[in-house]
Amino acid sequence: MAVKPTPAPAYSEGSIRVLKGLEPVKQRPGMYTRTDNPLHIIQEVLDNAADEALAGFGKKIKVTLHADGSVSVEDDGRGIPFGLHPEENAPVVELVFTRLHAGGKFDKGQGGAYSFSGGLHGVGVSVTNALSTRLEVATHREGQVARLVFAGGDVIEPLVARPLEAGERKQGTTVRAWPDARYFESSQLPLGELTHLLRSKAVLMPGVAVTLVNEKTRETQTWQYKGGLRDYLSQTLSADPVIPLFEGEGFADSGHESFAEGEGAAWAVAFTEEGAVVRESYVNLIPTSAGGTHDSGLRDGLFQAVKGFIELHGLLPKGVKLMPEDVFARASYVLSAKVLDPQFQGQIKERLNSRDAVRLVSSFVRPALELWLNQHVEYGKKLAELAIKAAQTRQKAGQKVEKRKGSGVAVLPGKLTDCESRDLAYNELFLVEGDSAGGSAKMGRDKETQAVLPLRGKVLNTWEVERDRLFANTEVHDISVAIGVDPHGPQDTPDLTGLRYGKICILSDADVDGSHIQVLLLTLFFRHFPGLIEAGHIYVARPPLYRVDIPARGKKPAAKLYALDEGELDAILDKAAKEGVAREKCQISRFKGLGEMNAEQLWETTLNPDTRRLLAVQVGALGVPATEALMTQLMGKGEAAARRALMELHGDAVEVDV
């Protein structure tokens, strides 16, 4: 008996569900916080207390681990306002804990409550509230104390305010949260990480006392540093530095032409010959465990200063080329950057993405180190010796690999503009659409590590081309010879010893034609060079589609920003509008193609490792067989009917670029 297929559920207006309030957080907690343990949701409360201290309104932060598993954070800042919001007609403190994208950190400069803060999205403590079985807030300000209680993000005890009694503290906020174990792999707070976090807050805020009280063990620890970054780094190092610690700070004044008043960084750097390196960076007191553009600025400043010192004193041996990693390899540092409007990668703020932060930090670090090195020439020579030794070791390792490649080397294609380095860890090949874009890329690239191969016209669709016939196509032949790897199949064991570049980057226009060329090249690599994808060597560069010139506003100078697509463009314009710059005052340019960008723009947006956006190409969750079936449907010559059905099914979801 034939079994009738179950009819698919109807897709209609009623199928669309709108998540309200804190529902999105409960549905997808991993989008908003770390779910391995509750530390990050407690850190969100701690960061708010630290922002008060950073703004100059608090001198004490106390964290208590209660015996019942709850955690409280107490500060002596201004206290969260609890009057009615002028537009929302609800107590402000309630909005802060129950509404996504509500907070006091949006108005940067121009009289905002926080000039410098880690809070960006107004999401932080509302996530803490959503993922806690119970959360109590008490806020002291203006001679009163107000209290309210939540459960699972909902108010269960409405706000009640009363006058302060004799002996009660006059201002500050106390938040006590009971994390909901359902949302976390482990409900236990990692004590080591929490201790490190609290200690680092004390380091970054000299004079502020940070206390941890553990009711279970009856232990109390307090950290208060007066020596700041220098003391912290010297206590953390496992080996003695080669030269004394280099420390300094630099912040923009009101007349600075590029940065807002107060933006800048403080740092402490040590160079050691052995032991583990210590690298910690912060933005507005938020720990950025994955680094970011402020780390890149420190690296650039150190490299430029050391390179300048070596050139000035003629210390570089013949044939040795210095690279940033040679200087940075044995550097330990603690970096604390202040950025007026930081852009982070993801909600948990592990990595800073603000492009200007590279220039910001580098512009203060480089002259400070140059001055220090020339005042302490002997230390400068020791540091130069360390960097040159690292460069020689790296170059020798590269030469060993080169010898094993054998003598039967194919003649490289004439269109290829090669890089000087032979080190796979740094070498990059950009497959660029068109000769004009190739010209800009050649002029804008880093000649040491970046090679450019311009491609003329559309690349051949190689999905159904036999491997033996591949080299009949000039473009495919040139790509294969340039990268130094022969075509192979998924079951083959490819010989990657001849590989000439660690990263092979597809660089095409940000429009529909560029996407087509991208697909054709991805087809080539997936079908005929799968070993390169598997080994993580294939990347897609993401050039911007728009440039936005925003005039000066308040403390912030004029800015030049880039957007990948319409969504990013709208976000930039909305943000400018909030800062008082009308949409029509922003000048918007749309790049028709890479060829329209000059060398400097292409470097800044697409080639510079510190500021570009590069996507690693991997076979997704579908797996190889399913991906292959989908590619056959999309690229196969006999699949027109299947493609037509696919287009009819999803045609309404396509945005047409005319």
N, C-alpha and C positions, 0 to 999 in steps of 0.2 A: 504494500500500500504506500503510495507516494505521500511524503510528509509535506504539508503546506508550509512554505516559509513564513516566519513570523513577520508581519508587516512592520516596517520601520516607523517609529513614532513620528507623528506629524511635526513639521518644523513651521511654526507660525508665530504671530506676534506674541502669543502667550509663552513661547519657548524662551524668550529673553528674560533673564533674571537680573534685577538690579540689586547689588549688595549695598546695604546701607550701614551708616555708622561705622562700627569697628568689625563688622562681619568679614570684610576682606582679609583682615589680619588673622582671624580665627580660621578662615578657610585655607589660607596659604601663609602660615607664619614664617616659612623659610624665605619669603620675599622681603620680609621686614627685619628679621633678626636671625642670629645664629640659634639653631635648635639642638645643638649637642648638649648644652646645659644653660641654665638661666643667667649666666654672668652678664651677657650683653644687655638684657632688659634692666638689670640693676645698674649697669654702666650708664644707661640713658638717664637715670635719675641722678647719678653721680656727676655726669657731665653738666647737667643743669646747675648743680651746686657749684661746680668749678667755674662755669660761665659767670656766675655772680661774683666769685673771687677775682676772676680775670677782669671784670668790669670795675673792680675796686670797691665792692660792697660787702665783702666777707673775709674773715680771717680764720674761720674754723669750719672743718667738715668732719662729721662723725658718722661712721658706718657701724651698725650693730647687727651681729648675727644672732638672732633670738633662738631660744631653746625649742620653740615650736616650728622652726624651719622658715620663718619669715625674716626679712631683711629690712632695716630702716636706714634712711640717709637723712641726716640733719645738718642744716647750714645756718649761718647767721647773716644771710643776705637780706635783700629787701622784702622777701615774702611775696608769693604769687598774689596779684590783685584778686579780690573776691567780690568786687562790686559787679553790677549788671553790665554786660557788653552793650555799647550803644546801638549796635545793629542787630545782634542775635537775641537780645532780651533774655539772657541767661547768665548766671555768674561766670566770670572769666575763668576762675580756677576749674570749674566744671568743664568748660569748653576745651581747656588745655589737655584734660585727661580723657575726653570722650570724642573729640573730633580729630580726624586726620587732617593734616595741613592747617592746624591752628597753633599759633605760638607767637612769641615776642621777638623772634630772631630774623624776621623778614626785612624789617626796616633798618638796613645797614646805613650808618652815617646819617646825615640830615636829621639829627635829633632822635634817632631810634633808641630803643631801650638798651640794645647791645650793639656796639660798633664791631667788636670782634667776638665771634662765638663759633662753637662747633655745630650748633643747631642750625639746620638749613631748611628742612622740609616741613617742620612742625608735626613730625610723625612720632618722634622718640618716645615720650612718656605715655602717649596714648596706646602704644604697642605694649608697654609694660602693664598698663591697666587691662588691656584686652586679654593678655595671657596670664593673668593672676586670678586666683579664686577670690581673693579679697584685697583691697587696697585702701589704705586710710591716708588722708591728707590733712595736715594742720598747718595753717599759714598765719604768721604773726606779722601785723603791720598796722600802722596808724592807731596804736593804742587798743587794738582789738585782736582776738584770735578767732579764726573761722575754721570749722572742721566739717568734713564730709567723707562718706564711705561708699566704696564701689564693690560690686561683685561681678566678675566676668566682664567688666567694662561698663556695667549699668549702675546708676546711682541707686543705692538701697537705703542710705541715710542722707536726706537732703542737707544742704549747707545750713549750718547754725553758727552765728557769730555772737560773741560775748566780749565784754570789756576785759582787759588783762588784769590779773590779780597781782598783788604785791609779790615781788620776787620772781615773777615769770619773765622770760627773755622778751625783749621788746620787738625784735624782728627776726625773720628767717622762716624757713619752710622745713617741715618734717614729713617724709613720705615713708610709709611702711607697707611692703608688698609681700603677699604670699604667692610665689610663682606656682602656676598650675602644672603639675607633673605630666599631664596628658600631652602637652605640647613639646616636651623635651626628652631626649634619649636618656639623660640622667638628670634627676632633680637636684643632685648635689652641686654646690658651687665649688669650682676648683680653687682651693685656698691659696695655692702658690700664685696663680694668675691674678687673683684679687689683690693679694699683698703687693705684687709687682706693680699693678695698676695704681694702687693708692700711694705707693712710694714714689712712683713717677710723677703723680700729680703734685706731691710736695716739692719735688725737685724743680718742676716747671713753674711753681708759684712760690718763690723764695719768701719766707715770712709767714706763709699760711700753714697752720697746723692741721694735719690729717690723721685721724684716730680710727683704729679698728678695735671694736670690742666683741669678743667671742664669749657669749653667755655659757656655751656648753663646756668650754675649757677654762673659763674664768680668766682668760688672758686679755690684756690690753696693750696695744702697740701704738705709738705716736711717732710720726715722721715730721720733722720741720728742718728744712735745709736753709742755711744762709749762703753757702758756697755754690749752690745751684748746680748747673750742668757739669762743671769741672770736678767737683767732689764726687758726684754720682758716677761719672765715667771712670775716674781713677779707682773708685771702690769696686767697680764691676769688672775691670780688666783682669784677665788671668795671667798676663805676662807684662814685663816692664816695657814701656815705650822706648823706641830708638831715640826719639827726641822728646823734649818736654811737650806736654799737651798744648795744642794750639786752640785757643778759645777766642771768641769775639761775638759781637752783635752789631747789627745795622738796621736802622728803621728809617723810613721815608719821613721827611718833614712836610709841612703844609705847602711848600713851594716846589715839591718834587714833580718833574715833568711827566713821569710815567706811572707812578704809583700813588695810592691814597695815603694820607697822613697816618702814621702808625704801622703801615705794612712793612714787613721785613722778617728778620730771623735772628735767633741767638744759637750758637753752636759751640761744641767742644769736640775736638778731633785728636785721636792718638794713632800713631803708626807703630805696629809691633812686627817682629820677625817670626814669632811663633804664637801658638795658642789660638783659641777661637776668637773671631772678630765680633765685636758688640756693635749692633746697628739699630738704633731706635730713633724714630722720627715722629713728630707730633705737628698737628695743625690746630691752632687755637685750643691747645691742650688735649685734643682728641688723638689717641694713638693710631698711627697709620702703619699697621703691621706689614702691609704689602708695599710700603714705600709710596712712590709716586713722583710727581714732577718737582716737588721741593727737594727730594733726595737727588734727583737728576741735576738740579741747580747747584747743590753742594758739590757733586762730583765734577760738574763742569768748571766751577770756580776753582776747585783744588787743582784740576788738571791744567787749566790755562795758566795758573800762577806758577806751578812747578815747572811746566814746559818753558815758560818765559824765563825762569831763573836758570834752567839748564842751558838755554840758548844764549843768555846774557853772559854766562861764565864759560861757554864753549865746552861743556862737559859730555856731550853726547858722542859716543864712539861712532866711527864711520860704519854705515850699513845698518845701524839700529834705528828703528822707527818707534817712537813713543806713542802709546795709545792710552785713552782714559783709564782702562782697567789696570794698566801697569802701575799707575799712581794709586788707584783706589783699592787694589786687591788686598792690601794689608792695613787698610784704614778702618779704625773703629770710631764711631761717632754717636753723639746725641744731638739731635737737631730739633729746635722748636721754632716753627714758622708762624707768623701772624699774617693771615690773608683776609681781606675785608669780606670777600664773597666767595668762599671756597667751593669748588665743584668736586664732589667725590664720586667714585665708582661704586654704585650700589648703596643701599640704605645703611649698611653696617659700617660704612666709612673707612674701610681698610686701606684704601688707596686714593691719593689725591690726583685729580685729573686736570686741574686748572693749568692751562698752557702758560700763562704769564708767570707762574711760580718758578719756572726754570730760570727766567731772566731775573726775577725778583731776588732769589737767593744768590745766584751767581754774581749779580752786580754788587752785592755787599761782601761776599766771601773772597772773591778774587783780589780786589785791591788790598783787603786786610791781610791776606796771606802773603801777597807780593811784598808789602811793607815789612811784615814780620820776618820773611826769609832774608831780605836784604839788610835787616838789622842784626840777624843771627846767621851770618854766612856759613859758619861751620855746621850748624844744624841743617841749613839748606843743602849743603853738600852731602850730608848723611842721607837725607830724604831723596836726593837725586840718585844717589848710589843704589838705594832700595828699588826705586822705580826702574832704573836702567837694567838692574839685575833681573827684574821681573820681565822686562821686554826681551832680553836676551834668551831667557828660558823659554818664553812663548815662541820666539822665532825659531829656536832650535827644534822644538817639538813640531812646528809646521814643516820644517825642512825634512824631518824624518818621514813624515807622511808622504811628502812629495817624491822621495826616492823610490818608494814602493809602487808608484804608479806605472813604472816601466817606461820604455822609450817610444812605444807606438802611439804617440799622441796625435789626434786628428787636428787638422788646421782649423783654428777658431774662425767663426764667421766674421766677415769684414764689417758688418753692421754693429757688432758687439763692441761697446766701450767698456773695457774690463777695469776691475779695481786693482790696486797695487798689492793688497794683502793676499796671502795664501792660507789664512787661518779660517777654517770652517766655522769656528765659533762666532766670527764677526761678519764673514762675507755674505753679501746679499745680491741677488740678481733681480732686477725689475724688468718684467716683460711689459713694455709700454705700448699702448695703442697709438699708432701714427707717428710719423717722423717729426711733426712740429712739437708734440708732447715729449718725444724722445729728446729733442734739442733742449727743452727746458729742464728735463730730468738730468741730462748730462751736465748742464751748467750748475744746477742746484744741488747735486748729490755730494756726498762725502767721497772724494776720489780714492781714499785709502781703502774703504770697505764696501762701496756700493758700485755695482756694475749695471749697465743699461743695455737692453736689447730691444730696439724698436721693431714693431711688427706692422707690415703694410697690409691694410685691408682686413677683411674677415678671415680668421683662421679656418682651415678645413674642418668640417664635421667628421671626426675620425672614429665615430662609434662603430661603423661597420667596415672600416678600412682594415685589410689584412696587414699584419705587422711587417711583412716583407715589402709591402708597397708604401709604407709610411714615408720613407725617405725620398719618394718621388715628389713630395711637397716640400718646397724650399723652406717655408717657415718652420715646419715640424722638424726638418733636418737641422736647421740652425739652433732651435731650442735644445734638441738632444745633444748636439755637439757642445753647445755653450755650457750646459749643466754637467756634462761629462758622464752621463749614465745612458745606457742603451735601453730601448723599449723592452718591456717584459710583461708577463701575465700575472694574475693573482696567485697562481700555484707555483710560479718560478721563485728561485732565490736570487734576486738581482745582485749584481756586483756594484756596490756603492763606494768602492775604494777610490774610484775616479771622480766622485762628486766634488764639484768646485765651489759650491755655495751652500752655506748652512740654511739660508732662507731663500726660497724662490717665490717672488711676490708678483701676483697678477695686478697690474695697474692700468685700469681703463676708466673712461669717462663715467661720471655719476648719472648718466642718462640711460635710456632704454637700449641704445646701440652699444653703449659700454657694458651693460648687463649681458647682452647677447655674446659679446666677445669673451666676457668672463665665463659664461656657460660653456662656450666652445673650448676654452682652455682647460676648464675643470673636467670636461668630457675627455680631453686628451690625456690628462694626468690620471683620472680614475680608470680609464680603459687600458692605457699603455704604459703608465708609470705608477702603478698602485703602491709600489714599495716606498716611493717618496712621500705619499700621503700617510702611509702607515708609520713611517719614521718621523713624521712631523716636520717635513721640510717645505710644504706648500702653504702659502699665505695669500690672502686677498687684501690689498690696500683699499682704504675707503676715503677717497678724496671728497671734499665738500662740494655741494651743489650751489650754495649761496655764500656770499660775503655780506656782512652787515657792518656798516660804519655808524657807531653811536656817538653823538656829540658829548662833550663834557657835561657831567651832572653832579652838582654839589661838590663833595670831596673827591668824587671819582673822575679821573681824567678821561678824555676821549678814548674810545676802544674800537678795535677792529676784531670782529668775531666771525667764525665760520660755522655754517650749519650743514649737516649731511643731507637733510631732507626738509620737507614742509613742516613736520612735527617739531624739529629742532629750531627751525626759523620762527615758528609761532611762539615757542618757549622763550627764545631770546627777546622777541618783541614784547611779549607779555611782561617779562622781567624788567625791560627798559621802561615800560609804561608805569610799573609800580615804583620805579625810581624817578618818575616825573618827566620822562622823555616820551613825547607823543609818537605814535607809530609813523606819522608822516614826516617826522624830523629825522628818522633813521634812514640812511641811504642803503638800499638793497641792490646788490649786483648778483646776477645769475650766471654762473660759468657755463658756457655752451660746451666746453670741453677742456681737457687738460692743457691743450695748446694755448688757451687764453690766459693761463696762469704764467706769471713770470717765474724765473728760477727761485727767487726768494720766497714767493708764496707757496710754490710747490714743495720747497724744503720745509717750510714752517708747518704746513698742514699734512703732508703725506710722506715725506722722506725722513724727517728728523726722528730718530728713535725715541726721543723724550716727549714729543708732542703729537705724533701721528696716531692713527687708529689702524691696527693691523689685525686681521682675523685669521687664526690658524684654521686650516681646512682639515676636517676629520670626518670619518664615516659616522653618521649619527646613530641614534637609538634603533633605527630600522635594521641595521646590520647590512653586510655586503650583499647577500642575495636579494633582499627586498629593494635595496638602493639600485641594484643592477636592473631589476625588473622595471622600476620607475624610470630610470634613465633610458631604457629601451623604448618605453612608451613615449618619452619626450623627444628622443633623438633618432629613433629608428625610422628608416625610410618607408617601411610598410605599415607604419602605425598611425596613418593619417586619421582613420576613423576613431581610434582610441583617443587621439589628441583632440579631435573635434568634440567628442563626448565630454572630455575633461574641461574644455573651454566652455561648453554649454552649461556645465554644472557649476563652474566657479567664475563664469564671465562677469557677474555683477560685483565681484570682489576686486576686480582689476582697476588700477588707476592708470589712465592713458596719458602718456607724455607726448603732446602733439607739437 
